Amino acid sequence: MAIECRVEDASPSELLYFLSHFRKTGVFKIDSENIKGEIYIKDGKIVHAINNDKVGLEALYNLTLAQQGKEFFVLGEFPPSETIAEESAQLISEAERRRIELRELMEKIPPLDTVLQRATRLNSNEPITLRKSDWKVFVLTDGEGTLKDVIETSEIGILEVYASISWLIEKGFILDPAAALRELNTTLTKVNELVKVYGEGGVGIPSWINYLKEQVDKYDPDGSKLAPFFIWNAEGLGLNQDNISSSNATVINEFMQRLGGMILEKAVNDYGKIIAKRKYDQVMKKISQREDK
């Protein structure tokens, strides 16, 4: 018997549960971008795991953290040694818990192509103790390499390095200078998608664009606050990226978020609460799916 599937379709811990339940013997191989190795099963019991230079429990838990890639099971291949003695049910349960924890951490940190910077000062005067892994991530964050580079060169377990990155960002030790710009672009997408979904089949997109212009003019009558940052086009509102920096992006985004609320309020008045809310939810779901990719 041979099994082959994508990690996205069945997590390693789910397949391990299946193999353990049916008391299979063989090798379970995981081939992900950053996680590769083998888990050996004997009569349904997990007995050995190899991940790079790691063996045993540490290797097992590293391998089961894979979020994407391929996984294979080859029946009848016996382990070269036995380094795991714990009950398989407990191991699988702990592996799944760690996988969920990693997924939650991944949602908290910036995209892997982000270049983070060390903070020059902290906002808090309270004493804070850094663990060895925290300090290593902090040192590797040099303002030049991407977050992916930091993770790959840290030589720290994948769950631990993600936890350190999340904690260092939360405590202000490392900063994401592009965070405000990403958030602003997401809000801009939301505003333009709302204009499109409410304009099509209704009064038309140009009418909604005129509404946006009216709101901008009310907020910035002399054109000094927002005019340098906005570009109007047939699709709605664009941004003059040359004039936008991480320092002013937050202020612009706050206005854009209010603008999104104004659009929804107008749509409720024009189309009714049920239709307006349904279209709004469609836009938010669409944006969320894009971010997940």
C-alpha positions in Angstrom: 0.0 0.0 0.0 1.2 3.5 -0.9 -0.3 6.8 0.0 0.5 10.2 -1.5 -1.3 13.5 -0.9 -0.8 17.2 -0.3 -0.2 18.4 3.2 -2.9 21.1 2.5 -5.5 18.3 2.0 -4.5 16.2 5.1 -2.2 17.3 7.9 0.7 15.0 8.9 -1.0 14.4 12.2 -4.2 13.3 10.5 -2.4 10.8 8.3 -0.4 9.6 11.3 -3.7 8.9 13.1 -5.0 6.9 10.1 -1.8 4.9 9.9 -1.7 4.3 13.6 -5.4 3.3 13.8 -5.0 0.6 11.1 -1.7 -0.6 12.6 0.4 0.0 9.5 4.2 -0.6 9.3 6.3 1.6 7.0 7.8 5.0 6.5 5.9 8.3 6.3 7.8 10.9 4.3 7.2 14.6 4.3 8.6 16.9 1.6 7.9 20.6 2.3 9.9 23.6 1.3 11.5 24.0 4.7 10.6 20.7 6.4 11.8 17.4 5.1 12.2 14.0 6.7 10.8 10.6 7.6 8.6 9.2 10.4 8.7 5.4 10.9 5.7 3.4 12.0 5.8 -0.2 13.3 2.4 -2.0 13.8 0.7 1.4 14.1 3.2 2.8 16.7 5.4 5.7 15.9 9.0 4.5 16.7 11.4 6.8 14.9 11.7 10.1 13.1 14.4 11.9 11.2 14.5 15.6 10.3 17.9 16.9 9.0 20.2 16.3 12.0 17.4 15.8 14.4 16.0 12.4 15.4 13.3 11.2 17.8 10.7 13.4 19.3 12.2 16.7 18.2 12.3 15.5 14.6 8.7 14.1 14.9 7.3 17.4 16.1 9.2 19.4 13.5 7.9 17.3 10.7 4.3 17.4 11.8 4.4 21.2 11.6 4.5 21.2 7.8 1.7 23.4 6.4 2.2 22.7 2.7 4.0 20.3 0.4 3.8 16.6 -0.2 3.6 13.6 2.0 4.0 9.9 1.2 3.6 6.6 3.0 5.5 3.5 1.8 4.3 0.2 3.3 6.7 -2.4 4.8 9.8 -0.3 5.3 11.3 -0.8 8.7 13.1 1.8 10.9 16.9 1.8 11.1 16.5 2.3 14.9 13.8 3.1 17.4 14.1 6.4 19.2 10.5 7.1 20.3 8.8 5.1 23.0 5.8 7.3 23.9 2.2 6.4 23.2 1.3 7.3 19.6 -2.1 8.7 20.5 -0.5 11.2 22.9 2.2 12.1 20.3 -0.4 12.7 17.6 -2.5 14.9 19.9 0.5 17.0 20.9 1.6 17.2 17.2 -1.8 18.6 16.2 -1.8 21.1 19.1 1.6 22.4 17.9 0.5 22.6 14.3 -2.5 24.7 15.3 -0.3 26.9 17.5 2.1 27.4 14.5 -0.8 28.3 12.2 -2.0 30.9 14.7 1.5 32.4 15.0 1.9 32.5 11.2 -1.3 34.7 11.1 0.3 37.2 13.5 3.6 37.8 11.8 4.2 39.7 8.5 4.7 38.0 5.1 7.9 36.1 4.7 9.3 38.6 2.2 9.1 41.4 4.8 12.4 43.0 5.9 12.1 43.7 9.6 14.2 46.2 11.6 15.5 46.3 15.1 14.0 48.9 17.3 16.3 51.7 18.5 14.4 52.1 21.7 11.5 50.4 23.6 8.3 52.0 24.7 8.3 50.2 28.0 10.8 50.7 30.9 9.8 47.4 32.5 12.6 44.8 32.6 12.2 42.1 30.0 14.1 38.9 29.8 15.0 37.5 26.3 15.3 33.7 25.8 18.2 32.4 23.8 16.0 31.9 20.8 14.6 35.5 21.1 18.1 36.9 21.3 19.2 34.9 18.2 16.2 36.1 16.1 16.9 39.7 17.3 20.5 39.5 16.2 19.6 38.1 12.8 17.1 40.9 12.2 19.6 43.2 10.5 17.2 45.3 8.3 18.6 43.7 5.2 17.5 40.0 5.1 13.9 39.0 4.7 11.9 37.3 7.4 12.3 34.1 5.5 16.1 34.5 5.6 15.9 35.0 9.4 13.9 31.8 9.9 16.1 29.7 7.6 19.4 30.8 9.1 18.3 30.8 12.8 18.7 27.0 13.1 15.9 27.1 15.6 12.9 24.8 15.6 10.2 26.2 13.4 7.6 26.6 16.1 10.1 28.3 18.5 11.4 30.7 15.8 7.9 31.8 14.9 7.0 32.2 18.6 10.1 34.4 19.1 9.3 36.6 16.0 5.8 37.1 17.2 6.9 37.9 20.7 9.7 40.3 19.6 7.2 42.2 17.4 4.6 42.3 20.1 7.1 43.7 22.7 8.5 46.2 20.2 12.1 44.7 19.9 11.7 44.4 16.1 9.6 46.5 13.8 7.8 46.0 10.5 8.1 49.4 8.7 5.9 48.2 5.8 3.0 47.2 8.1 1.1 50.5 7.8 1.6 50.5 4.0 0.2 47.0 3.7 -2.8 47.8 5.8 -3.4 51.0 3.8 -3.4 49.0 0.5 -5.8 46.5 2.0 -8.2 49.3 3.0 -7.9 50.8 -0.5 -8.8 47.5 -2.1 -11.8 47.3 0.2 -13.0 50.8 -0.7 -12.7 50.2 -4.4 -14.3 46.7 -4.3 -17.2 48.2 -2.4 -17.6 50.9 -5.0 -17.6 48.2 -7.7 -20.1 45.9 -6.1 -22.5 48.7 -5.1 -22.1 50.5 -8.4 -22.6 47.6 -10.8 -26.3 47.0 -11.2 -27.1 50.2 -9.4 -26.6 53.9 -10.0 -23.2 53.1 -11.6 -19.6 53.2 -10.5 -19.1 56.9 -11.6 -21.8 58.0 -9.2 -20.1 56.2 -6.3 -16.8 57.7 -7.3 -18.4 61.2 -7.2 -19.7 60.3 -3.7 -16.1 59.4 -2.6 -14.8 62.7 -4.0 -17.5 64.6 -2.0 -16.4 62.9 1.2 -12.8 63.7 0.6 -13.6 67.3 -0.2 -15.5 67.6 3.0 -12.6 66.3 5.0 -10.0 68.2 3.1 -11.6 71.3 1.6 -8.4 73.1 0.7 -6.7 70.0 -0.7 -3.7 70.1 1.7 -4.3 66.9 3.8 -5.2 64.2 1.3 -4.9 65.6 -2.3 -1.1 64.8 -2.5 -1.8 61.1 -1.7 -4.8 60.3 -3.9 -5.2 59.6 -7.6 -8.7 59.3 -9.1 -9.4 56.8 -11.9 -12.2 55.0 -13.6 -12.0 52.2 -11.0 -12.2 54.4 -8.0 -9.4 55.7 -5.8 -5.7 55.2 -6.3 -2.7 56.1 -4.2 0.3 58.2 -5.2 2.8 55.8 -3.8 5.7 58.3 -4.2 4.2 60.6 -1.5 3.2 57.8 0.9 5.6 56.6 3.7 5.2 54.4 6.7 4.8 57.6 8.8 1.8 59.1 7.0 0.2 55.8 5.9 -1.5 55.3 9.3 -3.2 58.7 9.1 -4.4 58.1 5.6 -5.6 54.6 6.4 -7.7 55.9 9.3 -9.5 58.2 6.9 -9.9 55.4 4.4 -11.4 53.1 7.0 -14.0 55.9 7.8 -14.6 56.2 4.1 -15.4 52.5 4.0 -18.0 52.9 6.8 -19.5 55.9 4.9 -19.9 53.7 1.8 -21.7 51.0 3.8 -24.0 53.6 5.4 -24.9 55.0 2.0 -25.5 51.5 0.6 -27.9 50.8 3.4 -29.9 53.9 2.6 -29.9 53.2 -1.2 -30.4 49.4 -1.3 -31.7 48.4 2.2 -29.8 46.8 5.1 -30.0 43.2 3.9 -28.7 43.7 0.4 -26.1 46.2 1.5 -24.8 43.9 4.2 -24.7 40.9 1.9 -22.7 42.7 -0.7 -20.4 44.1 2.0 -19.8 40.6 3.4 -19.0 39.3 -0.1 -16.3 41.9 -0.5 -14.7 41.2 2.9 -14.7 37.5 2.1 -13.0 38.1 -1.2 -10.3 40.2 0.4 -9.7 37.7 3.1 -9.3 34.9 0.6 -6.7 37.0 -1.3 -4.7 37.6 1.9 -4.7 33.9 2.7 -3.0 33.2 -0.6 
